[in-house]
Structures are given as C-alpha cells and as structure tokens.
Amino acid sequence: MLYLCETGDNRQKHRSRLFESWYRASGQQTTFAYLAAELPDEYGISNYVALILRPDHPRFAAIAQQFSDTIELFREKPE
C-alpha cells in the first residue's frame, strides 16, 4: 500500500504519526515493512508518504528501491 497524507487542513504530520503508531502497535513488523518519507514542496508544505509492503514479496527489493529513488527524485530541485 502506498499512501500520501492529505494536506488540506495542515494536519498531515499528525496523520503520518498516527499511521506509524498503528503500524507499531499492530505487532506486524515482521509481516509488513513500513517505509516512510517527508517531502517538502516548493511552498514549504511537508508531504508525508509511506509504503507498506510484505518483506516476502518477490519484488520487495525492486519496489523498495523504486520508492527510494522516487523520493530522491522529488527531493531534487530543478535548476
């Protein structure tokens, strides 16, 4: 599952922490991997994204790498 926390009411950081809290409380850390990132936009608004994926997924490494690469792409500022 890939998600982006909604920013319309400026509570995206709270949503991100809540999702992470639910993940940690679930006791499913060996069943699911949780990869999260914060991405500021050009206006300084933080966007919170995360990927929840089974570590035994046959393409786990490729999916995790693509997520990481995409995050880095969004962090790079165009010249």
N, C-alpha and C positions, 0 to 999 in steps of 0.2 A: 504494500500500500504506500502510495506517495501522497503526501498532503502538504498544503500551504495554509498557514493560519490566516484567517480573514483579518483585514486591517481597517475596515470601515469605522470602527468605534475606538481605534487605538488601543485595543486590548490583546493584540496578537502575542505579546510576550507572555501574558497570563495563560492564554490558550496553549502555547508551546509548553510552558511549565506543567500545566495540567495533563497534557498528553504524556509527557515524560514521567510524571508522577504515577499515572495509571499504568504505564508500562512497567515501572519499577515495582509497583505494588502487586502486579499480576503474578509475579513469580515465574514468568515465562522467558527469562533472559536466555536460557539455553535453547528454547524453542524458536524464538524470534530475535533477530538483530535489529537494533534501533540506531539509525544514522541520522543525525540532525545537523542543521546549519542555520546561521543567521546571515542574512544578506541585506545590507542597506541599499536602498535605491538612490536615484540621483537627487532626491529631495531630503535624504537623511532618514527616511522611514525604514525601520527594520522589518524585514520579512523573515518569517521563520518557516522553514521547510524541513520535512523529515521523510525518511524511507523506513518502512518496517517490512522485513523480509526474513524468510526462513533461511538459516545458515546452511541447511542441507539442500537448498535449491540448486539444481545442476548448473545454473549460470550465475550463482551468487557472486563470485569474484568479478565477473564482467559487469554485472548490474551495479555492484558497489563502486567499481571503478568509473563507470559511466556517470553515476550520481556525483561522485567526487569531481570528475572532470567538468561536469556541467556547472557545479557550484563555483569552481575556479573560473570558468568562462564568464559567469555573471559577476564575479568579483573584479575582473579586469576592466579598467576604464578605457573606453575607446579614445584614441588621440584625435 
